[in-house]
């Protein structure tokens, strides 16, 4: 209920904000992570200013509400589906952050010629930096993996904990940067399994500091829950991981796994496969520095070819000019 009120209150106040905006505009660009209701504001603005609208979709509704939000009421989901279809119908172009979104959105009565693949870019501060002593001192001895981002149900921390149970006898640690609603449960689970000495929670830090932490890690970790919606999605942190030239190890399905494998940037197994994840981590930990550097260089090369800010902003200009 609180989440619903949050979404609706934003829509209500932003509606009047849009009406109050003066001037003339050529294009309306709608940044749409969650909630998708922001799309209604884009439709309103495009009608008011009599110009073309572009909706950049980051989450698939109502699927994200069902899986990540834990809502199963069929009536509620159908109402959200109807709302989403309405937004798509009255939006001129729909940009999707993953090519895997197309089939799902087409089932919501959207014609394929309205869909354009346009992924996230990584901000310019995500770059290769030298490890600084003040950051390195926060890391334990041994082979250090680093997980950055939200600690939620979607990130499937159970998979990580189960993998570390299998790695208990090895000098391998996980440094966690971030917060989230599942953090307390995860910490309790870690303590129950007797793994507290393997996990180092350093809290949340500004994005601009992430490259300094990444530079001190031996490899970067990414995991997601097993669900169709997550297999369609390119995880936002994957671009920043690639940009910082580090080996990546993961347990996820779909497009995220394909990118790691196509880039030859590390190891990736299926979502929630803790046994194979543990094997991948152990293999990385035993590699020579030259082999780890091979993965690192591949990661940065793939990033430069696909996800740089300059490249994607030029691409956005091209989309606007078509």
C-alpha positions as a Markdown table, in Angstrom:
| # | Residue | x | y | z |
|---|---|---|---|---|
| 1 | Unk | 0.0 | 0.0 | 0.0 |
| 2 | Unk | 2.9 | 2.4 | 0.9 |
| 3 | Unk | 4.5 | 1.6 | -2.4 |
| 4 | Unk | 1.3 | 2.3 | -4.3 |
| 5 | Unk | 0.8 | 5.6 | -2.6 |
| 6 | Unk | 4.4 | 6.6 | -3.3 |
| 7 | Unk | 3.9 | 5.9 | -7.0 |
| 8 | Unk | 0.5 | 7.6 | -7.2 |
| 9 | Unk | 1.6 | 10.7 | -5.3 |
| 10 | Unk | 4.5 | 11.1 | -7.7 |
| 11 | Unk | 2.2 | 10.8 | -10.6 |
| 12 | Unk | -0.3 | 13.3 | -9.1 |
| 13 | Unk | 2.2 | 16.1 | -8.3 |
| 14 | Unk | 4.2 | 15.6 | -11.4 |
| 15 | Unk | 1.0 | 15.9 | -13.5 |
| 16 | Unk | 0.6 | 19.5 | -12.3 |
| 17 | Unk | 4.3 | 20.2 | -12.7 |
| 18 | Unk | 4.1 | 19.2 | -16.4 |
| 19 | Unk | 1.1 | 21.5 | -16.9 |
| 20 | Unk | 3.1 | 24.4 | -15.3 |
| 21 | Unk | 6.1 | 24.0 | -17.6 |
| 22 | Unk | 6.4 | 26.8 | -20.2 |
| 23 | Unk | 8.2 | 26.9 | -23.5 |
| 24 | Unk | 8.5 | 24.9 | -26.7 |
| 25 | Unk | 10.1 | 21.5 | -27.0 |
| 26 | Unk | 11.0 | 19.2 | -29.9 |
| 27 | Unk | 11.1 | 15.8 | -28.2 |
| 28 | Unk | 9.9 | 14.3 | -25.0 |
| 29 | Unk | 12.3 | 11.7 | -23.5 |
| 30 | Unk | 10.9 | 9.7 | -20.6 |
| 31 | Unk | 13.4 | 7.9 | -18.3 |
| 32 | Unk | 11.4 | 4.9 | -17.0 |
| 33 | Unk | 12.9 | 2.6 | -14.5 |
| 34 | Unk | 10.1 | 1.9 | -11.9 |
| 35 | Unk | 7.3 | 2.9 | -11.8 |
| 36 | Unk | 6.2 | 2.7 | -15.4 |
| 37 | Unk | 3.5 | 5.2 | -14.5 |
| 38 | Unk | 6.0 | 8.0 | -15.4 |
| 39 | Unk | 5.0 | 7.1 | -19.0 |
| 40 | Unk | 1.6 | 8.8 | -18.4 |
| 41 | Unk | 3.5 | 12.1 | -17.8 |
| 42 | Unk | 5.4 | 11.6 | -21.1 |
| 43 | Unk | 2.2 | 11.1 | -23.0 |
| 44 | Unk | 0.7 | 14.2 | -21.3 |
| 45 | Unk | 3.9 | 16.3 | -22.2 |
| 46 | Unk | 3.9 | 15.1 | -25.8 |
| 47 | Unk | 0.3 | 16.1 | -26.2 |
| 48 | Unk | 0.8 | 19.5 | -24.5 |
| 49 | Unk | 3.9 | 20.4 | -26.5 |
| 50 | Unk | 2.7 | 18.6 | -29.7 |
| 51 | Unk | 6.0 | 16.6 | -30.2 |
| 52 | Unk | 7.2 | 13.1 | -30.4 |
| 53 | Unk | 7.7 | 11.0 | -27.2 |
| 54 | Unk | 10.4 | 8.4 | -26.5 |
| 55 | Unk | 9.9 | 6.1 | -23.5 |
| 56 | Unk | 13.2 | 4.4 | -22.2 |
| 57 | Unk | 12.0 | 1.2 | -20.6 |
| 58 | Unk | 14.1 | -0.3 | -17.9 |
| 59 | Unk | 11.7 | -2.7 | -16.2 |
| 60 | Unk | 9.0 | -5.0 | -17.7 |
| 61 | Unk | 5.6 | -4.3 | -16.1 |
| 62 | Unk | 3.6 | -6.1 | -14.8 |
| 63 | Unk | 6.2 | -8.9 | -14.6 |
| 64 | Unk | 8.6 | -6.9 | -12.4 |
| 65 | Unk | 5.8 | -6.2 | -10.0 |
| 66 | Unk | 4.9 | -9.8 | -9.8 |
| 67 | Unk | 8.5 | -11.2 | -9.4 |
| 68 | Unk | 10.4 | -8.4 | -7.7 |
| 69 | Unk | 7.5 | -6.9 | -5.9 |
| 70 | Unk | 5.9 | -10.1 | -4.7 |
| 71 | Unk | 2.4 | -9.2 | -5.9 |
| 72 | Unk | 0.4 | -12.2 | -7.1 |
| 73 | Unk | -3.2 | -10.8 | -7.1 |
| 74 | Unk | -4.5 | -11.5 | -10.7 |
| 75 | Unk | -6.8 | -8.5 | -10.7 |
| 76 | Unk | -4.0 | -6.1 | -9.6 |
| 77 | Unk | -1.6 | -7.5 | -12.2 |
| 78 | Unk | -4.2 | -7.3 | -15.0 |
| 79 | Unk | -4.9 | -3.6 | -14.1 |
| 80 | Unk | -1.2 | -2.9 | -14.2 |
| 81 | Unk | -1.0 | -4.7 | -17.6 |
| 82 | Unk | -3.8 | -2.6 | -18.9 |
| 83 | Unk | -2.2 | 0.6 | -17.7 |
| 84 | Unk | 1.1 | -0.4 | -19.3 |
| 85 | Unk | -0.5 | -1.2 | -22.6 |
| 86 | Unk | -2.2 | 2.2 | -22.6 |
| 87 | Unk | 1.2 | 4.0 | -22.0 |
| 88 | Unk | 2.8 | 2.0 | -24.8 |
| 89 | Unk | -0.1 | 2.7 | -27.2 |
| 90 | Unk | 0.2 | 6.5 | -26.8 |
| 91 | Unk | 4.0 | 6.7 | -26.8 |
| 92 | Unk | 5.6 | 7.2 | -30.2 |
| 93 | Unk | 8.8 | 5.2 | -29.7 |
| 94 | Unk | 9.8 | 2.7 | -27.0 |
| 95 | Unk | 13.5 | 2.3 | -26.2 |
| 96 | Unk | 14.4 | -0.9 | -24.4 |
| 97 | Unk | 17.5 | -1.5 | -22.3 |
| 98 | Unk | 17.8 | -5.1 | -23.5 |
| 99 | Unk | 17.0 | -6.7 | -26.9 |
| 100 | Unk | 15.3 | -9.5 | -24.9 |
| 101 | Unk | 12.5 | -7.1 | -23.9 |
| 102 | Unk | 11.1 | -7.0 | -27.4 |
| 103 | Unk | 9.1 | -10.3 | -27.4 |
| 104 | Unk | 7.5 | -9.5 | -24.0 |
| 105 | Unk | 6.5 | -6.0 | -25.0 |
| 106 | Unk | 5.2 | -7.1 | -28.4 |
| 107 | Unk | 2.7 | -9.3 | -26.5 |
| 108 | Unk | 1.3 | -6.1 | -25.0 |
| 109 | Unk | 0.0 | -5.1 | -28.5 |
| 110 | Unk | 3.1 | -3.0 | -29.4 |
| 111 | Unk | 4.3 | -3.1 | -33.0 |
| 112 | Unk | 7.9 | -4.1 | -33.6 |
| 113 | Unk | 8.7 | -0.8 | -35.5 |
| 114 | Unk | 8.1 | 1.1 | -32.3 |
| 115 | Unk | 10.8 | -0.7 | -30.4 |
| 116 | Unk | 14.5 | 0.3 | -30.4 |
| 117 | Unk | 17.3 | -1.3 | -28.5 |
| 118 | Unk | 19.1 | 1.3 | -26.4 |
| 119 | Unk | 21.1 | 0.0 | -23.4 |
| 120 | Unk | 22.5 | 1.7 | -20.3 |
| 121 | Unk | 25.8 | 3.4 | -20.6 |
| 122 | Unk | 28.3 | 3.6 | -17.7 |
| 123 | Unk | 29.0 | 7.1 | -16.3 |
| 124 | Unk | 32.4 | 8.5 | -17.1 |
| 125 | Unk | 33.7 | 8.1 | -13.5 |
| 126 | Unk | 33.5 | 4.3 | -14.0 |
| 127 | Unk | 37.0 | 3.8 | -15.3 |
| 128 | Unk | 40.3 | 2.0 | -14.6 |
| 129 | Unk | 42.1 | 3.5 | -11.6 |
| 130 | Unk | 45.1 | 2.4 | -9.5 |
| 131 | Unk | 44.4 | 0.8 | -6.2 |
| 132 | Unk | 44.8 | 3.3 | -3.3 |
| 133 | Unk | 46.2 | 2.4 | 0.1 |
| 134 | Unk | 43.3 | 3.9 | 2.0 |
| 135 | Unk | 40.8 | 1.6 | 0.1 |
| 136 | Unk | 43.1 | -1.5 | 0.1 |
| 137 | Unk | 43.3 | -1.3 | 3.9 |
| 138 | Unk | 39.6 | -2.0 | 4.1 |
| 139 | Unk | 40.0 | -5.4 | 2.4 |
| 140 | Unk | 41.0 | -8.6 | 4.2 |
| 141 | Unk | 44.0 | -10.8 | 3.2 |
| 142 | Unk | 43.3 | -13.5 | 0.6 |
| 143 | Unk | 41.4 | -13.6 | -2.7 |
| 144 | Unk | 38.7 | -10.9 | -2.6 |
| 145 | Unk | 35.6 | -10.9 | -4.6 |
| 146 | Unk | 33.5 | -7.7 | -4.6 |
| 147 | Unk | 29.7 | -7.4 | -4.9 |
| 148 | Unk | 28.3 | -3.9 | -5.4 |
| 149 | Unk | 24.7 | -2.8 | -5.4 |
| 150 | Unk | 21.3 | -3.6 | -3.9 |
| 151 | Unk | 21.0 | -6.4 | -1.4 |
| 152 | Unk | 17.5 | -7.6 | -2.3 |
| 153 | Unk | 15.6 | -10.7 | -3.1 |
| 154 | Unk | 16.3 | -10.3 | -6.8 |
| 155 | Unk | 20.1 | -10.6 | -6.1 |
| 156 | Unk | 19.7 | -14.1 | -4.8 |
| 157 | Unk | 22.2 | -13.9 | -1.9 |
| 158 | Unk | 21.2 | -17.4 | -0.9 |
| 159 | Unk | 23.1 | -18.6 | -4.0 |
| 160 | Unk | 26.2 | -16.6 | -2.9 |
| 161 | Unk | 26.0 | -18.0 | 0.7 |
| 162 | Unk | 25.6 | -21.5 | -0.5 |
| 163 | Unk | 28.6 | -21.1 | -2.8 |
| 164 | Unk | 30.7 | -19.9 | 0.1 |
| 165 | Unk | 29.8 | -22.9 | 2.2 |
| 166 | Unk | 31.5 | -24.9 | -0.5 |
| 167 | Unk | 34.5 | -22.6 | -0.4 |
| 168 | Unk | 34.8 | -22.4 | 3.4 |
| 169 | Unk | 38.2 | -24.1 | 3.5 |
| 170 | Unk | 39.8 | -21.6 | 1.0 |
| 171 | Unk | 41.2 | -18.2 | 1.6 |
| 172 | Unk | 38.4 | -16.5 | -0.4 |
| 173 | Unk | 36.3 | -13.6 | 0.8 |
| 174 | Unk | 33.4 | -11.4 | -0.3 |
| 175 | Unk | 33.4 | -7.7 | 0.2 |
| 176 | Unk | 29.9 | -6.3 | -0.1 |
| 177 | Unk | 29.2 | -2.6 | -1.0 |
| 178 | Unk | 25.5 | -1.6 | -0.7 |
| 179 | Unk | 22.3 | -1.8 | 1.3 |
| 180 | Unk | 18.9 | -3.3 | 0.8 |
| 181 | Unk | 15.8 | -4.7 | 2.4 |
| 182 | Unk | 17.3 | -8.3 | 2.4 |
| 183 | Unk | 20.5 | -7.3 | 4.1 |
| 184 | Unk | 19.6 | -8.3 | 7.7 |
| 185 | Unk | 18.2 | -11.7 | 6.7 |
| 186 | Unk | 21.4 | -12.3 | 4.7 |
| 187 | Unk | 23.6 | -11.5 | 7.6 |
| 188 | Unk | 21.6 | -13.8 | 9.9 |
| 189 | Unk | 21.9 | -16.6 | 7.3 |
| 190 | Unk | 25.7 | -16.0 | 7.0 |
| 191 | Unk | 26.0 | -16.3 | 10.8 |
| 192 | Unk | 23.9 | -19.4 | 10.9 |
| 193 | Unk | 26.2 | -21.1 | 8.4 |
| 194 | Unk | 29.3 | -20.1 | 10.3 |
| 195 | Unk | 30.6 | -17.9 | 7.4 |
| 196 | Unk | 30.8 | -14.5 | 9.1 |
| 197 | Unk | 34.6 | -14.4 | 8.7 |
| 198 | Unk | 34.2 | -14.7 | 4.9 |
| 199 | Unk | 31.8 | -11.7 | 4.4 |
| 200 | Unk | 32.8 | -8.0 | 4.8 |
| 201 | Unk | 29.9 | -5.6 | 4.6 |
| 202 | Unk | 31.4 | -2.1 | 4.0 |
| 203 | Unk | 28.0 | -0.3 | 3.7 |
| 204 | Unk | 26.9 | 2.1 | 1.0 |
| 205 | Unk | 29.2 | 4.6 | -0.8 |
| 206 | Unk | 28.8 | 7.2 | -3.5 |
| 207 | Unk | 28.9 | 5.8 | -7.1 |
| 208 | Unk | 32.0 | 7.9 | -7.8 |
| 209 | Unk | 33.9 | 5.9 | -5.2 |
| 210 | Unk | 33.1 | 2.5 | -6.7 |
| 211 | Unk | 36.1 | 2.4 | -9.1 |
| 212 | Unk | 38.5 | 2.8 | -6.2 |
| 213 | Unk | 36.9 | -0.2 | -4.5 |
| 214 | Unk | 36.8 | -2.2 | -7.7 |
| 215 | Unk | 40.5 | -1.6 | -8.2 |
| 216 | Unk | 41.3 | -3.3 | -4.9 |
| 217 | Unk | 39.2 | -6.5 | -5.7 |
| 218 | Unk | 40.5 | -9.5 | -7.5 |
| 219 | Unk | 37.2 | -10.1 | -9.3 |
| 220 | Unk | 33.7 | -8.7 | -9.3 |
| 221 | Unk | 30.6 | -10.8 | -8.5 |
| 222 | Unk | 27.1 | -10.6 | -10.0 |
| 223 | Unk | 24.1 | -12.8 | -9.2 |
| 224 | Unk | 20.4 | -12.8 | -10.0 |
| 225 | Unk | 17.3 | -14.8 | -9.0 |
| 226 | Unk | 16.0 | -17.4 | -11.5 |
| 227 | Unk | 13.1 | -15.7 | -13.3 |
| 228 | Unk | 12.3 | -14.9 | -16.9 |
| 229 | Unk | 12.3 | -11.2 | -16.3 |
| 230 | Unk | 15.8 | -11.2 | -14.9 |
| 231 | Unk | 17.0 | -13.3 | -17.9 |
| 232 | Unk | 15.7 | -10.5 | -20.2 |
| 233 | Unk | 17.4 | -7.7 | -18.3 |
| 234 | Unk | 20.9 | -6.4 | -18.7 |
| 235 | Unk | 21.8 | -5.7 | -15.0 |
| 236 | Unk | 22.8 | -2.0 | -14.6 |
| 237 | Unk | 26.0 | -2.8 | -12.7 |
| 238 | Unk | 27.4 | -5.0 | -15.5 |
| 239 | Unk | 28.4 | -2.0 | -17.6 |
| 240 | Unk | 30.3 | -0.4 | -14.6 |
| 241 | Unk | 32.0 | -3.8 | -13.9 |
| 242 | Unk | 33.2 | -4.1 | -17.5 |
| 243 | Unk | 34.3 | -0.4 | -17.5 |
| 244 | Unk | 36.6 | -0.9 | -14.6 |
| 245 | Unk | 38.6 | -3.7 | -16.2 |
| 246 | Unk | 38.1 | -6.5 | -13.8 |
| 247 | Unk | 37.4 | -10.3 | -14.1 |
| 248 | Unk | 33.7 | -11.0 | -13.6 |
| 249 | Unk | 32.1 | -14.1 | -12.1 |
| 250 | Unk | 28.4 | -14.6 | -12.0 |
| 251 | Unk | 25.3 | -16.8 | -11.6 |
| 252 | Unk | 22.5 | -15.4 | -13.8 |
| 253 | Unk | 20.6 | -16.4 | -16.9 |
| 254 | Unk | 19.8 | -14.8 | -20.3 |
| 255 | Unk | 21.4 | -11.7 | -21.7 |
| 256 | Unk | 23.6 | -10.9 | -18.7 |
| 257 | Unk | 25.2 | -14.3 | -18.9 |
| 258 | Unk | 25.6 | -14.0 | -22.7 |
| 259 | Unk | 27.4 | -10.7 | -22.3 |
| 260 | Unk | 29.9 | -12.1 | -19.8 |
| 261 | Unk | 30.6 | -15.1 | -22.0 |
| 262 | Unk | 30.7 | -13.2 | -25.3 |
| 263 | Unk | 33.1 | -10.7 | -23.7 |
| 264 | Unk | 35.3 | -13.6 | -22.4 |
| 265 | Unk | 35.5 | -11.5 | -19.2 |
| 266 | Unk | 35.3 | -14.4 | -16.7 |
| 267 | Unk | 33.0 | -17.2 | -15.7 |
| 268 | Unk | 29.2 | -17.3 | -15.5 |
| 269 | Unk | 26.9 | -20.1 | -14.6 |
| 270 | Unk | 23.1 | -20.4 | -14.5 |
| 271 | Unk | 21.1 | -18.4 | -11.9 |
| 272 | Unk | 20.9 | -20.0 | -8.4 |
| 273 | Unk | 23.6 | -22.7 | -9.3 |
| 274 | Unk | 25.7 | -22.3 | -6.2 |
| 275 | Unk | 27.8 | -25.4 | -7.0 |
| 276 | Unk | 29.0 | -24.1 | -10.4 |
| 277 | Unk | 29.4 | -20.6 | -9.0 |
| 278 | Unk | 31.7 | -21.9 | -6.3 |
| 279 | Unk | 33.7 | -23.8 | -9.0 |
| 280 | Unk | 34.1 | -20.6 | -11.0 |
| 281 | Unk | 35.2 | -18.6 | -8.0 |
| 282 | Unk | 37.7 | -21.2 | -7.1 |
| 283 | Unk | 39.1 | -21.4 | -10.6 |
| 284 | Unk | 39.6 | -17.7 | -10.7 |
| 285 | Unk | 41.3 | -17.7 | -7.3 |
| 286 | Unk | 43.9 | -20.2 | -8.6 |
| 287 | Unk | 44.6 | -18.3 | -11.8 |
| 288 | Unk | 47.9 | -16.5 | -12.5 |
| 289 | Unk | 47.9 | -12.8 | -12.7 |
| 290 | Unk | 48.4 | -12.9 | -16.4 |
| 291 | Unk | 45.3 | -15.1 | -16.9 |
| 292 | Unk | 43.2 | -12.7 | -14.7 |
| 293 | Unk | 44.6 | -9.8 | -16.8 |
| 294 | Unk | 43.3 | -11.6 | -19.9 |
| 295 | Unk | 39.7 | -11.5 | -18.5 |
| 296 | Unk | 40.2 | -7.9 | -17.4 |
| 297 | Unk | 41.4 | -6.6 | -20.8 |
| 298 | Unk | 38.5 | -8.4 | -22.5 |
| 299 | Unk | 36.0 | -6.8 | -20.1 |
| 300 | Unk | 37.2 | -3.3 | -21.0 |
| 301 | Unk | 37.4 | -4.0 | -24.7 |
| 302 | Unk | 33.7 | -5.2 | -24.7 |
| 303 | Unk | 32.7 | -2.1 | -22.7 |
| 304 | Unk | 34.5 | 0.2 | -25.1 |
| 305 | Unk | 32.8 | -1.4 | -28.1 |
| 306 | Unk | 29.3 | -1.5 | -26.6 |
| 307 | Unk | 28.5 | 0.7 | -23.6 |
| 308 | Unk | 30.5 | 3.9 | -23.5 |
| 309 | Unk | 28.6 | 7.1 | -22.7 |
| 310 | Unk | 29.9 | 9.0 | -25.7 |
| 311 | Unk | 28.9 | 6.2 | -28.1 |
| 312 | Unk | 25.4 | 5.8 | -26.7 |
| 313 | Unk | 24.6 | 9.5 | -26.5 |
| 314 | Unk | 25.6 | 9.9 | -30.1 |
| 315 | Unk | 23.3 | 6.9 | -30.8 |
| 316 | Unk | 20.5 | 8.7 | -28.9 |
| 317 | Unk | 20.9 | 11.8 | -31.1 |
| 318 | Unk | 20.6 | 9.5 | -34.1 |
| 319 | Unk | 17.4 | 8.0 | -32.8 |
| 320 | Unk | 16.0 | 11.5 | -32.2 |
| 321 | Unk | 16.9 | 12.6 | -35.8 |
| 322 | Unk | 15.4 | 9.7 | -37.6 |
